[in-house]
Every structure is written in C-alpha cells, then in structure tokens.
Amino acid sequence: MYIIGERINGTFSNVNEAIKKKDKSFIQKLAVSQIQKGADSLDISLGPEFKNSTDAMKWLINSVEEAVNTTLCIDSPKFEIIEFALKAAKSPKIINSSTCHDEKLDKYIKLAKEYNSSLIVLTMDETGLPKDLEGRLALAVKAVQCIQDNDFSIDKIYLDPLVMPVNIAQDQAKTVINTIREFQIITSPPVKTIAGLSNISQNTKNRSLINRTFLALLMEAGLNSAILDPMDSDLMDTVKATQILLNKTIYCDSFLKLR
Amino acid sequence: MENNMNFFPFLNKGGVYSLPKIAFEIYDYIPENYPGILKEYFSNFSGKPGMWAGAAREFKADMVCLKLIGCHPDERDFGTAQAVNSVKDVLENTDLPVIVIGTGISQKDNEILPAIANHFKGQNLILGCARQENYKEIVKEAKHSGGSIILEVPVDINLAKQLSILISEEGMPLDKIVIYNTSAALGYGFEYVYSIIERIRLAATSGDKFLSTPQLAIVSTETWKAKEATADFAQWGENKARYALWEAVGACGYLAAGADIVVMHHPEAIKAVRLLIDELTENN
C-alpha cells in the first residue's frame, strides 16, 4: 500500500497559520513525522486562503524538501499553481489531480509528461461525478485511451473513483469498493488505483473507525494507494493487519512494528 | 528493491550479482555415526580441520563450513580454546569464506560462538546458529566482529521473519544475516523445507526486507541420517553412487527452491552440483 500523507494541507487551520506566519519548523515537523509514521509520499496543498499564491507554494515546497527526501503530491485545483510547483520542486512528483474532461485531461497529461510526474485522474467530468460503477468505469476507459494516445505510461497514472462522505451518500461506499475492483481489469497489467480516504468520514462521528474499516474493504478490492492521515496509528495498524490477512505480507509477531 | 541478491540465478541471462554457493562441510572431529562410505575419502582427516579446509578448493567448493561436532557435550565436549584452535587451523589453510557452525546446544554455543566472534574479528566469519532462545548472547559479540550470523528456525517462515527482526534490533546489520530453516534429506521432510525456502524467496521478491537474506541449506549431515542413502542394500542400487546421488539431489532441490548456500560433503555429490550450477548459470 502506497501511502500519501495528507496533513500538509492549508484547510487545516494550524497549517494555514504556519503558511501565514512562515513557520517553517511546524511544516517540517509535520513532514518528518508523517514519513516516520509510514508515509511514502506527502500531499502538499495550500488550502483556500493561499490557493492562488505561487509564493506560498514555493515556500511550502522548499520547507518540506529541506526536511525530507520524498515524493511530493502537488494538490491544487489550479493548473498554474501545479505547473509552478512542478517547476519549483526538485523531488519526484505526483499531480493531484485532473478530471476526465477531455481538454483538461489532455493538458494535464502533457504537463505530467513534461515534468516526468505521475498523475491522479478523478473519474468525473464536466457533467459531474457518475452515480454508479458503470459511469465511473466508462470515464476511466476513456481516460486510459487518452493516456495511451498521448504515449504516456500507464505506470504513472492513479485512477481515483472519488470517495463521498458516508453520511451523505451512503450507497456510494460500496460503489467505490466495486469500482476499485473493476478498474483493475481495464488494462493488463492493471492501472493503479487511489482513494482520498478521509472523505468517507467527512462530518461523521467516529471518523477514525470509519476510515480504517473502509480502507480494509478497499484494500481487499485491490486498492494500491491512499491519501490519508499517517498520524492515525489505528489506521496504519489496520493497513498492516490487512496486508497479512490478504496474504501480501508474511506474518510475524512483530508485524505492527514494521513499516 | 535494491540488494545484492539474484532471485533467479538459473533463469537470468547476465546482470547477476551473486551465484549460488557450495560450502564444503568439514569437522573438528569425526563422530561414530559418520557413514562408512565417507570414511573411504576422509578417514585420515579427523582432528585435522585445517587439512580438510585445504581440500575444499580441490573439490571446487566456494566456501568452507566447519561444523564443531567435537564440541558437542555428547561427543568430545571440546572447550572454547579447542574450538578457537579449530577455526584458526581452518583459516590458516584456506582463503575461501568460512562458515562456523556450533553444536546446536544453546548452553555450549553461548560459550564457543561469542568467543570465536571475538577472537576472529575482521575475518568475516559466518557464525551459526542463533536461535530464538540464544540469539542475544551470540549477537552481543557477533555484531562487533564484522562477520555474519546464521539464524536457525525449525521450518517456520513466521519465526524466521520474527528472528530476523529481533536480531537486527539487537544491532546486527540486516545484510549480515543468513536464514537457515533446519534442512531435511530427501524422504525425511525435504519437501516441507523446500516449500519454506521457496516462500521466503517469494516474500523477498515482493519486498519483504527481513526475508531478503541469503538462505542456507545443509544436505551433508542430513544425508547421514537417510538409510536409503547409507544402507548397503543391493536391491536399492550400488551404495556409493546412491549415497552421492541422495546428497546431490537434495542440494539441487534446495537450489531450485531458492537456497543461496548448500552445505555438502560427499566429493562426487559436490562435483555433480558444481556442474549443475556452472552449466545453468554459464550466461551469467
């Protein structure tokens, strides 16, 4: 399971404050601790207040790169900010994200090619998010075709079926699980899949419990990667236990100690 | 995953870091149950491990494995000083890498193995075996010796992984650990060990770093125990050839499973396995 740590995100008030005050030490502690807890990569997101600020993005990237050596997942709804970040960052990169809207996807694939970046593709388009598995699958197939037409490696793509909060769209949880399973038969070898895990428990009670239970179900369906909170040790323990139950890792008594 | 391991030495064409090794097993003392067939080759070698070590190159072995049978309390119960002398004798008579294996009795091994680690710092010895009940005593000295350690588990992949973790937590670098799942001869549990060696190798290919260690298989002394190999029973075929074949087939099987070091003793068996390794890896 490839884990992308979600904590460096300006929508969290403490991160927003740190960006505002240029508190490098706060950001660097957050970067280091996420890696120590098992993150393979770090999501970097400015949040609403600084969403247009290239200065803030540059500062955030520099602060993180000074402290850790890892892949950065550049998270922004703005193409210009992503392009800026890809230029500014020295680390390997993942673009978070593009939709399947033809023009947009084409533009993002070309950007990813130019900067040798990976790309997360959300299976929604200009008409919105499909309610069912078939709708998401159709968009995924179209996206894979666009990727192949652009001669971009499927290895560098993560398909995201879009997780919805369970208290708003309860039936969508099972749809997402089944969609992850179905995404894997589009290509051979299968294209990688990803989920923004914390979305499942947005505004619910017992968020950690919902997150880790959902993650185990997604892992059984074949999920490769997730954007999540590595500081949630119960969640990280669930990853380890699930890998053993799915026979992906050999059991040993110290299995929880391992990364 | 970067390491020096070549996962499929018999399939690769080029770019191999490390080929499987034959370790010629020798002893500080020849015990009562030493098969008669082997006495034809080695009756003059008892108590002379250095002489034996010198013969390893002649048999085209890659390594020497000194088993301290004489130190076993039920054999001659040699003490630490004699164990150290045996190792010294071997090192003076060979430039091949040397494995030293103790008695299998933890109380005795806890005396002789740390002493050997301490005495031969910098000689890059591979010391065995550390088990669940005594690994701390052995690692305490071994980690400062610059050499490696063999961890021994009874055909248990989960315990192998656990012990690999515990030993590395005690300060032994991960690239200085060898896994030994107690081997068995053909007909005596061979396939159980085969499947464990294979599973460990598969786990290594999927990135399990605590199982990405070299694996050792001992076919020499296991073949002593097989009556099908040692019995002078004409209906089973000519005894000498049968013995050599039993040992060779065991070694070949373990190599196919993924063992990196096979510990052998019969010169004809070694010759056969040498031929197999050389011919199957000639493009590497």
Interface residues (C-beta under 8 A of the other chain):
Chain A: K248 T249 I250 Y251 C252 D253 S254 K257 L258
Chain B: I157 N158 L159 K161 Q162 I165 L166 R199 A203 S206 D208 F210 L211
